[in-house]
Amino acid sequence: MRKRSEATRPLEAVQIDHAKVDVMIVDDETGREIGRPWITLGVDALTRMATGFSLSLAPPTRLSASLCVLHSVCDKSRWLAERGVDFDWPVAGLPEAIHVDSNSFFGRRAFVRACREVGIETIWSEPAGARYGAHIEELIGNRLGCIPLVTDVGPMERAERDLYVGPHAQRLTLSELESWIGAEIAGVYHCRKHSDLGRAPLTLWRKNVRADALRMPLDCVNFRMSLLPDDEGALDEDGLWLRGRLYWSRALADDLAAGRSRLKVRYDPRDLSRIFVRRPSGRFVKALALEEAHVVESQGALAVATRSNRRAIETSRESRFTPPLVCDEAPLYDVELSESPTSQIYVTGEAAIHCARKCANACPFLFADR
């Protein structure tokens, strides 16, 4: 299926595009005006349901699209409840194809590889002009419920700090805007009659969606890790340094004892209270920022481990944290990002429904303060 207009079922084709939100973001503590944010939005081609979104004050990147895909795939019931949004947003599951403008962002290879590993085809379209927002305007218009969008952003406007808003524009923090967008999508946009469809997107979704067609990643941890940005951290006796912050995990004692000084890391830039450190086996362990870690565990533990014998190090290995997979009941381990432990890459039907519900309630990637 090459054309978005040929979609005949929900999630057969999802369009991802970027636009600016005509709202002034202010600092949480000082109230200082920061600028207008970007929204990266996924839209189901058949039903025009919003599949998910991400917000950022920086111009669109691979991370913007990746976070939008993650939000699209996951069950949103807990996400809505945490933000006090009392509406249903039933979209979840892997799309069959994602349509993205070819000039949309850098880092295309990593994005395509992560999508391909869970059976998502990435289709790059050649836009008529180098402007953002055209697809959003075509599919849903220039408003999300009551929230105004700027859907014609040229290349010279992308990297600029945008301090212009209309005289009646709202002034909100980024978290307040995120909650407002969630409420407007689920409670207003999905329920209003769409001018092109002749009915509400939610009505069309419920008419066409089939539970047995829902697909969820077999390995949710692997899927999320492949979409998060990576970096290298510096390891010393104090812990693992990354972007000026110190992180701690018991498993780091093994790496220090083995003489490793640089470690591969995956992280979510929205929540730097924890990172995910790649071990030589390809598995990941969670490391907490030092202020989040338990003081008793952190003080001097690495130095002690370097003087310990092999038995002590083996004990440390057994006690390391392993994020649980969300698709199975039995305790499982994380796997290599580049390899799948089975030829099956996603689950469907009842297994997918169970996976989506469990992901909403027991996701190891939930923000630390929630």
VMD Tcl script that draws the C-alpha trace (Angstrom):
set ca {
  {0.00 0.00 0.00}
  {1.83 3.04 -1.27}
  {-0.83 5.76 -1.19}
  {-2.33 7.06 2.01}
  {-5.70 7.54 0.29}
  {-5.90 3.80 -0.41}
  {-6.30 2.90 3.28}
  {-9.32 0.64 3.89}
  {-8.94 -0.13 7.60}
  {-7.78 1.64 10.78}
  {-4.00 1.90 11.25}
  {-3.31 0.70 7.73}
  {-1.69 4.09 7.12}
  {-0.71 6.78 9.63}
  {0.54 10.22 8.56}
  {3.09 11.97 10.78}
  {3.54 15.71 10.38}
  {4.69 18.71 12.42}
  {3.13 22.09 13.17}
  {3.46 24.90 15.67}
  {0.90 25.37 18.42}
  {-0.29 28.98 18.72}
  {0.27 29.04 22.48}
  {3.02 30.77 24.42}
  {4.94 28.38 26.67}
  {6.10 29.85 29.98}
  {8.66 28.55 32.44}
  {7.16 26.47 35.27}
  {8.99 28.38 38.01}
  {9.68 31.89 36.74}
  {6.77 32.38 34.34}
  {9.21 33.69 31.72}
  {7.97 33.35 28.15}
  {9.94 30.71 26.23}
  {8.26 30.46 22.84}
  {5.69 28.60 20.78}
  {6.11 24.82 20.85}
  {6.12 22.27 18.07}
  {3.64 19.40 17.94}
  {4.40 16.19 16.07}
  {1.07 14.52 15.36}
  {0.06 11.12 14.03}
  {-3.27 10.89 12.13}
  {-4.97 7.70 10.95}
  {-5.64 8.09 7.22}
  {-8.99 6.27 7.13}
  {-10.74 7.54 10.26}
  {-8.79 10.80 10.83}
  {-8.33 9.80 14.47}
  {-5.28 11.32 16.12}
  {-3.08 8.33 16.97}
  {-0.67 10.17 19.28}
  {1.51 13.26 19.59}
  {4.64 14.71 21.12}
  {5.46 18.29 22.14}
  {8.82 20.03 21.98}
  {10.27 23.51 22.11}
  {12.94 22.42 19.61}
  {12.33 22.00 15.88}
  {11.25 18.52 14.72}
  {13.82 15.73 14.87}
  {13.89 11.94 14.70}
  {13.12 11.97 18.43}
  {9.93 13.97 17.84}
  {8.65 11.34 15.42}
  {9.83 8.48 17.65}
  {8.00 9.81 20.72}
  {4.90 10.36 18.59}
  {5.06 6.73 17.41}
  {5.49 5.46 20.98}
  {2.48 7.49 22.14}
  {0.48 6.22 19.16}
  {1.20 2.54 19.83}
  {0.60 2.55 23.59}
  {-2.73 2.27 25.39}
  {-3.59 5.78 26.61}
  {-5.98 5.11 29.50}
  {-3.39 5.68 32.22}
  {-1.84 8.60 30.35}
  {-5.26 10.32 30.26}
  {-6.04 9.54 33.91}
  {-2.73 11.01 35.10}
  {-3.62 14.28 33.38}
  {-7.20 14.39 34.66}
  {-8.71 13.83 31.20}
  {-12.01 11.98 31.59}
  {-12.49 10.94 27.96}
  {-11.77 7.79 25.97}
  {-8.94 7.66 23.42}
  {-9.15 4.13 22.07}
  {-6.34 4.26 19.48}
  {-3.50 1.85 20.22}
  {-1.42 -0.67 18.31}
  {1.20 -0.85 15.58}
  {0.32 0.84 12.29}
  {1.01 -1.06 9.11}
  {2.66 1.93 7.42}
  {3.84 5.38 8.51}
  {3.95 8.22 5.97}
  {6.56 10.90 6.66}
  {7.85 13.77 4.54}
  {11.32 13.08 3.19}
  {12.58 16.44 4.52}
  {10.85 15.98 7.86}
  {13.90 15.29 10.05}
  {17.41 13.89 10.18}
  {18.25 10.42 11.52}
  {16.06 8.53 9.07}
  {18.02 5.26 9.13}
  {17.60 4.63 12.84}
  {13.90 5.50 12.65}
  {13.30 3.19 9.69}
  {15.23 0.35 11.34}
  {13.23 0.64 14.58}
  {9.94 0.61 12.66}
  {10.97 -2.27 10.42}
  {11.85 -4.46 13.43}
  {8.19 -4.43 14.52}
  {6.70 -4.75 11.06}
  {5.98 -1.08 10.28}
  {6.66 0.11 6.74}
  {8.05 3.64 6.47}
  {6.95 5.54 3.37}
  {8.79 8.77 2.57}
  {6.78 11.22 0.53}
  {8.22 14.08 -1.48}
  {6.45 17.28 -0.38}
  {5.46 19.93 -2.89}
  {7.26 22.54 -0.82}
  {9.66 22.51 2.09}
  {7.01 23.51 4.61}
  {5.65 21.79 7.70}
  {1.98 21.26 8.55}
  {0.45 20.67 5.10}
  {-0.59 17.10 5.89}
  {-2.10 18.10 9.24}
  {-4.12 20.85 7.55}
  {-5.27 18.45 4.83}
  {-6.37 15.70 7.25}
  {-7.77 17.58 10.26}
  {-7.61 21.32 9.54}
  {-5.73 24.01 11.43}
  {-7.26 23.39 14.85}
  {-7.20 20.52 17.33}
  {-10.55 21.06 18.98}
  {-10.15 24.62 20.29}
  {-6.36 24.67 20.02}
  {-5.04 26.75 17.08}
  {-2.22 25.30 14.98}
  {0.19 27.03 12.63}
  {0.22 24.62 9.68}
  {2.34 26.53 7.19}
  {5.85 26.78 8.61}
  {8.67 27.54 6.18}
  {12.32 26.46 6.44}
  {13.53 29.83 7.73}
  {11.07 29.66 10.62}
  {12.03 26.21 11.89}
  {15.14 26.99 13.89}
  {14.04 30.41 15.15}
  {12.92 30.94 18.70}
  {9.30 31.89 18.11}
  {8.09 34.53 20.56}
  {5.15 35.75 18.50}
  {1.63 34.70 19.38}
  {-1.74 36.27 18.74}
  {-3.11 38.81 21.25}
  {-5.57 36.28 22.68}
  {-3.21 33.29 22.79}
  {-3.05 31.20 25.94}
  {0.08 31.24 28.11}
  {0.73 27.81 29.60}
  {3.49 25.55 30.82}
  {4.42 22.64 28.56}
  {2.76 20.12 30.90}
  {-0.45 22.19 31.02}
  {-0.52 22.35 27.24}
  {0.01 18.59 26.98}
  {-3.01 17.97 29.21}
  {-5.11 20.48 27.26}
  {-4.23 18.89 23.93}
  {-5.12 15.45 25.30}
  {-8.52 16.74 26.43}
  {-9.23 18.55 23.16}
  {-8.27 15.53 21.03}
  {-10.19 12.93 23.05}
  {-13.14 15.07 24.14}
  {-13.68 17.48 21.24}
  {-11.92 16.70 17.97}
  {-12.68 12.96 17.97}
  {-16.35 13.59 18.76}
  {-17.09 16.39 16.28}
  {-18.39 15.78 12.78}
  {-15.47 15.86 10.35}
  {-16.14 17.94 7.24}
  {-14.52 15.39 4.90}
  {-15.95 12.28 6.55}
  {-19.48 13.49 7.25}
  {-19.28 11.99 10.73}
  {-17.09 12.07 13.82}
  {-13.69 10.32 13.63}
  {-14.53 8.31 16.76}
  {-17.74 7.02 15.14}
  {-15.84 5.86 12.07}
  {-13.12 4.28 14.21}
  {-15.60 2.25 16.25}
  {-17.39 1.13 13.09}
  {-14.25 -0.13 11.36}
  {-11.87 -1.26 14.11}
  {-11.52 -4.98 14.80}
  {-10.06 -6.27 18.04}
  {-8.49 -9.26 16.31}
  {-6.56 -6.92 13.99}
  {-4.79 -5.09 16.85}
  {-1.03 -5.58 16.73}
  {1.31 -4.87 19.65}
  {5.11 -5.35 19.81}
  {6.11 -8.75 21.13}
  {9.05 -7.13 22.91}
  {7.92 -3.74 24.19}
  {11.23 -2.98 25.90}
  {13.17 -3.62 22.72}
  {10.70 -1.50 20.73}
  {10.98 1.48 23.07}
  {14.75 1.24 23.38}
  {15.17 1.25 19.61}
  {13.30 4.56 19.35}
  {15.02 6.38 22.23}
  {18.20 8.40 21.57}
  {21.56 6.91 22.51}
  {24.78 8.33 23.93}
  {27.95 7.27 25.73}
  {28.50 7.76 29.45}
  {31.83 8.00 31.28}
  {32.27 5.52 34.15}
  {34.42 6.15 37.22}
  {34.33 5.16 40.89}
  {31.56 7.68 41.59}
  {29.19 6.25 39.01}
  {28.23 6.90 35.37}
  {28.42 10.47 34.11}
  {26.08 11.53 31.31}
  {25.34 15.10 30.27}
  {26.67 16.50 33.52}
  {24.61 14.18 35.76}
  {25.76 11.22 37.82}
  {23.86 7.92 37.64}
  {24.04 4.79 39.76}
  {23.19 1.11 39.42}
  {24.63 -1.93 41.17}
  {25.41 -3.44 37.78}
  {27.94 -0.67 37.13}
  {30.28 -2.34 39.64}
  {30.77 -5.18 37.14}
  {31.74 -2.76 34.38}
  {34.18 -0.85 36.59}
  {35.78 -4.09 37.75}
  {36.18 -5.14 34.11}
  {37.97 -1.89 33.31}
  {35.24 -0.39 31.13}
  {35.23 3.41 31.09}
  {32.68 4.18 28.34}
  {29.19 2.67 28.31}
  {26.38 2.87 25.74}
  {23.22 4.47 27.11}
  {19.62 5.01 25.99}
  {17.57 7.79 27.61}
  {14.28 9.65 27.46}
  {15.07 13.39 27.33}
  {11.72 14.16 29.00}
  {12.77 12.28 32.15}
  {16.49 12.27 32.90}
  {15.97 10.91 36.42}
  {16.87 7.51 34.96}
  {18.74 6.11 31.99}
  {19.12 2.63 30.49}
  {22.67 1.26 30.30}
  {23.59 -1.38 27.75}
  {25.57 -4.33 29.12}
  {28.07 -6.40 27.10}
  {25.38 -9.09 26.77}
  {23.14 -6.61 24.94}
  {20.72 -6.38 27.86}
  {19.83 -3.12 29.54}
  {19.79 -2.12 33.20}
  {18.19 0.98 34.65}
  {20.45 3.50 36.38}
  {19.01 6.28 38.52}
  {20.31 9.81 38.88}
  {22.30 9.96 42.09}
  {19.70 12.10 43.87}
  {17.13 9.44 42.96}
  {19.27 6.46 43.98}
  {19.38 5.05 47.47}
  {22.23 6.65 49.40}
  {23.14 3.46 51.20}
  {23.61 1.63 47.90}
  {25.58 4.37 46.18}
  {28.24 5.48 48.67}
  {31.47 3.60 48.12}
  {29.84 0.56 46.52}
  {31.75 0.79 43.26}
  {35.13 1.11 44.97}
  {34.34 -1.85 47.20}
  {33.38 -3.93 44.19}
  {36.71 -3.29 42.47}
  {38.48 -4.87 45.46}
  {36.05 -7.74 45.73}
  {36.71 -11.23 44.46}
  {34.92 -12.86 41.54}
  {32.23 -14.30 43.82}
  {31.22 -10.85 45.02}
  {31.02 -9.63 41.45}
  {28.85 -12.56 40.46}
  {26.53 -11.72 43.35}
  {26.31 -8.17 42.06}
  {25.34 -9.49 38.64}
  {22.49 -11.49 40.08}
  {21.09 -8.45 41.89}
  {21.07 -6.09 38.91}
  {17.85 -4.44 37.80}
  {16.25 -5.79 34.63}
  {13.21 -3.87 33.30}
  {10.34 -6.35 32.89}
  {8.82 -6.93 29.50}
  {5.18 -5.97 29.40}
  {3.82 -8.66 27.09}
  {4.32 -11.75 29.25}
  {3.57 -12.86 32.78}
  {6.83 -14.74 33.40}
  {9.97 -12.78 34.35}
  {11.88 -12.03 31.16}
  {15.10 -10.34 30.20}
  {15.80 -7.57 27.75}
  {17.30 -8.68 24.47}
  {19.72 -7.34 21.88}
  {18.33 -4.34 20.02}
  {19.53 -5.71 16.70}
  {18.20 -9.21 17.16}
  {14.84 -10.70 18.03}
  {14.68 -13.89 20.13}
  {11.96 -15.23 17.86}
  {10.82 -14.77 14.29}
  {7.56 -13.34 15.61}
  {7.82 -9.56 16.03}
  {4.32 -8.67 17.21}
  {1.25 -10.22 18.82}
  {-2.36 -9.93 17.65}
  {-5.91 -10.55 18.85}
  {-6.48 -11.31 22.55}
  {-2.74 -11.40 23.25}
  {-2.40 -7.87 21.86}
  {-5.35 -6.63 23.95}
  {-3.78 -8.15 27.08}
  {-0.45 -6.59 26.16}
  {-1.99 -3.13 25.67}
  {-3.77 -3.27 29.04}
  {-0.68 -4.46 30.86}
  {1.43 -1.79 29.18}
  {-0.94 0.88 30.50}
  {-0.66 -0.36 34.08}
  {2.87 -1.76 34.43}
  {5.05 0.02 31.89}
  {8.69 0.19 33.11}
  {9.15 3.46 31.20}
  {6.63 5.55 33.14}
  {8.13 8.78 34.44}
  {9.76 8.39 37.83}
  {7.51 10.93 39.54}
  {4.28 9.22 38.50}
}
mol new
graphics top color blue
foreach p $ca { graphics top sphere $p radius 0.5 }
foreach p [lrange $ca 0 end-1] q [lrange $ca 1 end] { graphics top cylinder $p $q radius 0.2 }
display resetview
